[in-house]
Amino acid sequence: MDSADGPFWGPQTSYLNFCEEDYVITRYIAEFANTFSSLIFIIYGLYGLVKLHQKPHATLGRSIPYFGLMGVGICSAGYHMTLKYLTQMSDELSMHLLVTPLLYRIFTIQASPQRTRLIGILFLTEFTVVMVVHMVMNEFILHAVTFGLGVLLIATQTIKLVSQRVPDAYTRKKLRNIGLFGVGSFLFGYMVWLIDEWACNPLIRIRHSVGLPLAFVFELHGWWHVFTAIGGYIAVEVVDMITSGEVHHDPTDQLAWPVADVARFIGEARGTKKLN
């Protein structure tokens, strides 16, 4: 720690802490690697907004999920920087602020005004109930289950909509490859998160052994941020493409790194396999 004055933010009040040792780098940031790895959500959100506003039919409604992605990064960074109860709540709230607009867009495609209004009311009610129960009763399970179900619904409904709303076979195949990479990124990130929880003590010993900066490689919760940011960015992009009806050609080139490169690699690998 760079000062003997103790943690700038005071004692931890959040009820969750992670494997990264607190206030090791600086007294102003509780979990250094976890804080800065959260910023990748903001980078992807900004990239998506820039690309969106280069399109002819950019609207505020289409921008909201990108702001949601940025919100996740801001709130996650604030939480890991301070380890306070209120910032933890904002972090968990931001997850639903990303997922809920995506679900709304998916379930209101070509819906009547009355149905759209009803779906909006239902999602708003669900969001309000989950967050009030979570914050007032300090109840974690409802938050985790509803968020997980939201992610599952986005994945399954998006795959279904790609088949229904993308007529060109080549473009449809590309979007599926991109979507599969997004799902795989999220699942791999979750696996890394579990390892960070289960193997914390060995990981800490490895970090002490290798020293900085190599120790940052073994901050696995930070890698959870990286891979879930990739998965979240892909979800926002694919949902925007299929709900806006703008998928008329291969969308790979407009996507951020490493999504575009991975999509090309998957396509080439599958093509090579068929030739063999």
RODOTI-639958 format. One record per residue (C-alpha): residue number from 1; x, y, z. Coordinates in steps of 0.25 Angstrom, whole numbers, plus 5000, padded with zeros to 4 digits. Each point is the difference from the previous one (the first is absolute). Last residue first. Layout:
N
+-----+------+------+------+
!   k !    u !    v !    w !
+-----+------+------+------+
! NUM !    X !    Y !    Z !
...
+-----+------+------+------+
END
This chain:
276
+-----+------+------+------+
!   k !    u !    v !    w !
+-----+------+------+------+
! 276 ! 4953 ! 4870 ! 4817 !
! 275 ! 4993 ! 5011 ! 4992 !
! 274 ! 4990 ! 5001 ! 5011 !
! 273 ! 5010 ! 5001 ! 5011 !
! 272 ! 5007 ! 5011 ! 4993 !
! 271 ! 4987 ! 5008 ! 4999 !
! 270 ! 4997 ! 4998 ! 5015 !
! 269 ! 5014 ! 5005 ! 5003 !
! 268 ! 4999 ! 5012 ! 4991 !
! 267 ! 4986 ! 5004 ! 5006 !
! 266 ! 5006 ! 4998 ! 5014 !
! 265 ! 5012 ! 5009 ! 4997 !
! 264 ! 4992 ! 5011 ! 4994 !
! 263 ! 4990 ! 5001 ! 5012 !
! 262 ! 5013 ! 5000 ! 5009 !
! 261 ! 5006 ! 5011 ! 4992 !
! 260 ! 4987 ! 5008 ! 5001 !
! 259 ! 4998 ! 4998 ! 5015 !
! 258 ! 5014 ! 5003 ! 5004 !
! 257 ! 4999 ! 5012 ! 4997 !
! 256 ! 4987 ! 5008 ! 4998 !
! 255 ! 4989 ! 4997 ! 4989 !
! 254 ! 4998 ! 5007 ! 4987 !
! 253 ! 5008 ! 4991 ! 4992 !
! 252 ! 4992 ! 4988 ! 5004 !
! 251 ! 4986 ! 5005 ! 4996 !
! 250 ! 4999 ! 4991 ! 4987 !
! 249 ! 4989 ! 5005 ! 4992 !
! 248 ! 4985 ! 5005 ! 5001 !
! 247 ! 4999 ! 5000 ! 5015 !
! 246 ! 4993 ! 5014 ! 5002 !
! 245 ! 4987 ! 4994 ! 5006 !
! 244 ! 5001 ! 5009 ! 5012 !
! 243 ! 4996 ! 4988 ! 5009 !
! 242 ! 5010 ! 4991 ! 4994 !
! 241 ! 5012 ! 5010 ! 5000 !
! 240 ! 4997 ! 5005 ! 5013 !
! 239 ! 4999 ! 4987 ! 5007 !
! 238 ! 5013 ! 4995 ! 4993 !
! 237 ! 5008 ! 5013 ! 5005 !
! 236 ! 4994 ! 5000 ! 5014 !
! 235 ! 5003 ! 4985 ! 5002 !
! 234 ! 5014 ! 5001 ! 4994 !
! 233 ! 5003 ! 5011 ! 5010 !
! 232 ! 4995 ! 4992 ! 5012 !
! 231 ! 5009 ! 4988 ! 4995 !
! 230 ! 5012 ! 5008 ! 4999 !
! 229 ! 4998 ! 5007 ! 5013 !
! 228 ! 4997 ! 4987 ! 5006 !
! 227 ! 5014 ! 4995 ! 4995 !
! 226 ! 5007 ! 5012 ! 5006 !
! 225 ! 4993 ! 5001 ! 5013 !
! 224 ! 5002 ! 4986 ! 5003 !
! 223 ! 5015 ! 5002 ! 4996 !
! 222 ! 5000 ! 5010 ! 5012 !
! 221 ! 4994 ! 4990 ! 5009 !
! 220 ! 5012 ! 4991 ! 4996 !
! 219 ! 5011 ! 5009 ! 5006 !
! 218 ! 5011 ! 4990 ! 4995 !
! 217 ! 5005 ! 5009 ! 4988 !
! 216 ! 5001 ! 5012 ! 5010 !
! 215 ! 5011 ! 4992 ! 5007 !
! 214 ! 5009 ! 5002 ! 4988 !
! 213 ! 5001 ! 5015 ! 5003 !
! 212 ! 5004 ! 4998 ! 5011 !
! 211 ! 5005 ! 4987 ! 5008 !
! 210 ! 5001 ! 4986 ! 4995 !
! 209 ! 5000 ! 4993 ! 5014 !
! 208 ! 4991 ! 5010 ! 5006 !
! 207 ! 4990 ! 4998 ! 4989 !
! 206 ! 5001 ! 4985 ! 5001 !
! 205 ! 4998 ! 5000 ! 5015 !
! 204 ! 4987 ! 5008 ! 4998 !
! 203 ! 4995 ! 4991 ! 4989 !
! 202 ! 5003 ! 4988 ! 5009 !
! 201 ! 4991 ! 5007 ! 5011 !
! 200 ! 4989 ! 5004 ! 4991 !
! 199 ! 4998 ! 4986 ! 4993 !
! 198 ! 4984 ! 4999 ! 5002 !
! 197 ! 4996 ! 5014 ! 4997 !
! 196 ! 5010 ! 5004 ! 4989 !
! 195 ! 4997 ! 4986 ! 4994 !
! 194 ! 4985 ! 5004 ! 5000 !
! 193 ! 5003 ! 5013 ! 4993 !
! 192 ! 5008 ! 4993 ! 4990 !
! 191 ! 4988 ! 4991 ! 4997 !
! 190 ! 4991 ! 5012 ! 4999 !
! 189 ! 5009 ! 5007 ! 4990 !
! 188 ! 5001 ! 4987 ! 4992 !
! 187 ! 4985 ! 5000 ! 5000 !
! 186 ! 4999 ! 5014 ! 4995 !
! 185 ! 5010 ! 4999 ! 4990 !
! 184 ! 4993 ! 4987 ! 4994 !
! 183 ! 4987 ! 5007 ! 4999 !
! 182 ! 5006 ! 5012 ! 4993 !
! 181 ! 5008 ! 4991 ! 4991 !
! 180 ! 4987 ! 4992 ! 4997 !
! 179 ! 4993 ! 5014 ! 4996 !
! 178 ! 5012 ! 5003 ! 4990 !
! 177 ! 4999 ! 4987 ! 4994 !
! 176 ! 4985 ! 5001 ! 4999 !
! 175 ! 5001 ! 5014 ! 4994 !
! 174 ! 5010 ! 4994 ! 4989 !
! 173 ! 4990 ! 4989 ! 4997 !
! 172 ! 4989 ! 5009 ! 4998 !
! 171 ! 5008 ! 5009 ! 4991 !
! 170 ! 5004 ! 4988 ! 4991 !
! 169 ! 4985 ! 4995 ! 5000 !
! 168 ! 4994 ! 5014 ! 4996 !
! 167 ! 4986 ! 5001 ! 5006 !
! 166 ! 5004 ! 5005 ! 5014 !
! 165 ! 4987 ! 5002 ! 5008 !
! 164 ! 4995 ! 4986 ! 5004 !
! 163 ! 5013 ! 4993 ! 5001 !
! 162 ! 5006 ! 5011 ! 5007 !
! 161 ! 4988 ! 5002 ! 5009 !
! 160 ! 5001 ! 4986 ! 5006 !
! 159 ! 5015 ! 5002 ! 5003 !
! 158 ! 4996 ! 5013 ! 5007 !
! 157 ! 4989 ! 4994 ! 5008 !
! 156 ! 5009 ! 4989 ! 5005 !
! 155 ! 5012 ! 5009 ! 5004 !
! 154 ! 4991 ! 5012 ! 5006 !
! 153 ! 4991 ! 4990 ! 5007 !
! 152 ! 5013 ! 4994 ! 5007 !
! 151 ! 5005 ! 5013 ! 5004 !
! 150 ! 4987 ! 5004 ! 5006 !
! 149 ! 4999 ! 4987 ! 5007 !
! 148 ! 5014 ! 5003 ! 5006 !
! 147 ! 4996 ! 5014 ! 5005 !
! 146 ! 4987 ! 4995 ! 5006 !
! 145 ! 5007 ! 4989 ! 5007 !
! 144 ! 5011 ! 5008 ! 5005 !
! 143 ! 4991 ! 5012 ! 5005 !
! 142 ! 4990 ! 4990 ! 5007 !
! 141 ! 5012 ! 4993 ! 5007 !
! 140 ! 5006 ! 5012 ! 5006 !
! 139 ! 4991 ! 5005 ! 5010 !
! 138 ! 5004 ! 5012 ! 5008 !
! 137 ! 4985 ! 5002 ! 5004 !
! 136 ! 5000 ! 5015 ! 4996 !
! 135 ! 5010 ! 4999 ! 4988 !
! 134 ! 4996 ! 4987 ! 4994 !
! 133 ! 4985 ! 5001 ! 5002 !
! 132 ! 5000 ! 5014 ! 4994 !
! 131 ! 5009 ! 4996 ! 4989 !
! 130 ! 4992 ! 4988 ! 4996 !
! 129 ! 4986 ! 5006 ! 5002 !
! 128 ! 5005 ! 5013 ! 4991 !
! 127 ! 5005 ! 4991 ! 4989 !
! 126 ! 4988 ! 4991 ! 4999 !
! 125 ! 4991 ! 5012 ! 5000 !
! 124 ! 5007 ! 5007 ! 4989 !
! 123 ! 5001 ! 4987 ! 4992 !
! 122 ! 4985 ! 4998 ! 5002 !
! 121 ! 4997 ! 5015 ! 4997 !
! 120 ! 5008 ! 4999 ! 4987 !
! 119 ! 4994 ! 4987 ! 4995 !
! 118 ! 4986 ! 5006 ! 5002 !
! 117 ! 5004 ! 5013 ! 4993 !
! 116 ! 5005 ! 4992 ! 4988 !
! 115 ! 4988 ! 4991 ! 5000 !
! 114 ! 4991 ! 5012 ! 4999 !
! 113 ! 5009 ! 5007 ! 4989 !
! 112 ! 4999 ! 4987 ! 4992 !
! 111 ! 5013 ! 4992 ! 5000 !
! 110 ! 5009 ! 5000 ! 4988 !
! 109 ! 5012 ! 4997 ! 5009 !
! 108 ! 4996 ! 5002 ! 5014 !
! 107 ! 5006 ! 4988 ! 5006 !
! 106 ! 5014 ! 5002 ! 4996 !
! 105 ! 5000 ! 5015 ! 5002 !
! 104 ! 4995 ! 4998 ! 5014 !
! 103 ! 5010 ! 4989 ! 5003 !
! 102 ! 5011 ! 5009 ! 4996 !
! 101 ! 4995 ! 5011 ! 5008 !
! 100 ! 4999 ! 4991 ! 5013 !
!  99 ! 5014 ! 4994 ! 4998 !
!  98 ! 5008 ! 5012 ! 5001 !
!  97 ! 4993 ! 5007 ! 5012 !
!  96 ! 4999 ! 4987 ! 5006 !
!  95 ! 5015 ! 4999 ! 5001 !
!  94 ! 5001 ! 5014 ! 5005 !
!  93 ! 4992 ! 4997 ! 5012 !
!  92 ! 5010 ! 4990 ! 5005 !
!  91 ! 5011 ! 5011 ! 4998 !
!  90 ! 4992 ! 5011 ! 5007 !
!  89 ! 4997 ! 4990 ! 5012 !
!  88 ! 5015 ! 4998 ! 5001 !
!  87 ! 5002 ! 5015 ! 5000 !
!  86 ! 4990 ! 5001 ! 5011 !
!  85 ! 5007 ! 4989 ! 5008 !
!  84 ! 5014 ! 5006 ! 4999 !
!  83 ! 5012 ! 4992 ! 4995 !
!  82 ! 5006 ! 5014 ! 4995 !
!  81 ! 5007 ! 4997 ! 4987 !
!  80 ! 4994 ! 4987 ! 4997 !
!  79 ! 4986 ! 5006 ! 5001 !
!  78 ! 5003 ! 5013 ! 4992 !
!  77 ! 5006 ! 4991 ! 4989 !
!  76 ! 4988 ! 4992 ! 4999 !
!  75 ! 4991 ! 5012 ! 5000 !
!  74 ! 5007 ! 5007 ! 4989 !
!  73 ! 5002 ! 4987 ! 4992 !
!  72 ! 4985 ! 4996 ! 5001 !
!  71 ! 4996 ! 5014 ! 4996 !
!  70 ! 5008 ! 4999 ! 4987 !
!  69 ! 4993 ! 4987 ! 4996 !
!  68 ! 4986 ! 5007 ! 5004 !
!  67 ! 5004 ! 5012 ! 4992 !
!  66 ! 5002 ! 4991 ! 4988 !
!  65 ! 4987 ! 4993 ! 5003 !
!  64 ! 4993 ! 5014 ! 5000 !
!  63 ! 5006 ! 5005 ! 4986 !
!  62 ! 4989 ! 4992 ! 4992 !
!  61 ! 4989 ! 5007 ! 5007 !
!  60 ! 5007 ! 5014 ! 4998 !
!  59 ! 5000 ! 4998 ! 4985 !
!  58 ! 5010 ! 4996 ! 4989 !
!  57 ! 4993 ! 4999 ! 4987 !
!  56 ! 5011 ! 5004 ! 4990 !
!  55 ! 5011 ! 4993 ! 5007 !
!  54 ! 5013 ! 5007 ! 5004 !
!  53 ! 4993 ! 5002 ! 5013 !
!  52 ! 5000 ! 4985 ! 5003 !
!  51 ! 5015 ! 4999 ! 4998 !
!  50 ! 5004 ! 5011 ! 5010 !
!  49 ! 4990 ! 4994 ! 5010 !
!  48 ! 5005 ! 4986 ! 4998 !
!  47 ! 5015 ! 5005 ! 5003 !
!  46 ! 4995 ! 5008 ! 5012 !
!  45 ! 4993 ! 4988 ! 5006 !
!  44 ! 5012 ! 4991 ! 4997 !
!  43 ! 5010 ! 5009 ! 5007 !
!  42 ! 4990 ! 5002 ! 5012 !
!  41 ! 4999 ! 4985 ! 5002 !
!  40 ! 5015 ! 4999 ! 4999 !
!  39 ! 5001 ! 5010 ! 5012 !
!  38 ! 4997 ! 4988 ! 5009 !
!  37 ! 5014 ! 4995 ! 4998 !
!  36 ! 5005 ! 5012 ! 5007 !
!  35 ! 4992 ! 4998 ! 5013 !
!  34 ! 5003 ! 4985 ! 5001 !
!  33 ! 5015 ! 5002 ! 4998 !
!  32 ! 5001 ! 5011 ! 5011 !
!  31 ! 4990 ! 4994 ! 5010 !
!  30 ! 4999 ! 5010 ! 5012 !
!  29 ! 5004 ! 5013 ! 4992 !
!  28 ! 5004 ! 5012 ! 5007 !
!  27 ! 5010 ! 4994 ! 5010 !
!  26 ! 5009 ! 4996 ! 4988 !
!  25 ! 5005 ! 4987 ! 4995 !
!  24 ! 4997 ! 4990 ! 5011 !
!  23 ! 4987 ! 5006 ! 5004 !
!  22 ! 4992 ! 4987 ! 5001 !
!  21 ! 5006 ! 4987 ! 4996 !
!  20 ! 4992 ! 4994 ! 4987 !
!  19 ! 4992 ! 4988 ! 5004 !
!  18 ! 4987 ! 5007 ! 5000 !
!  17 ! 4991 ! 5007 ! 5011 !
!  16 ! 4985 ! 4999 ! 5001 !
!  15 ! 4992 ! 5006 ! 5012 !
!  14 ! 5004 ! 5014 ! 4997 !
!  13 ! 5004 ! 5009 ! 5012 !
!  12 ! 5015 ! 5000 ! 4999 !
!  11 ! 5007 ! 5009 ! 5009 !
!  10 ! 5004 ! 5014 ! 4996 !
!   9 ! 5000 ! 5005 ! 4986 !
!   8 ! 5014 ! 5006 ! 5000 !
!   7 ! 5006 ! 4987 ! 5006 !
!   6 ! 5010 ! 5002 ! 5011 !
!   5 ! 5008 ! 5013 ! 5003 !
!   4 ! 5014 ! 4993 ! 4998 !
!   3 ! 5001 ! 5003 ! 4986 !
!   2 ! 5003 ! 4994 ! 4987 !
!   1 ! 4995 ! 4986 ! 5003 !
+-----+------+------+------+
END
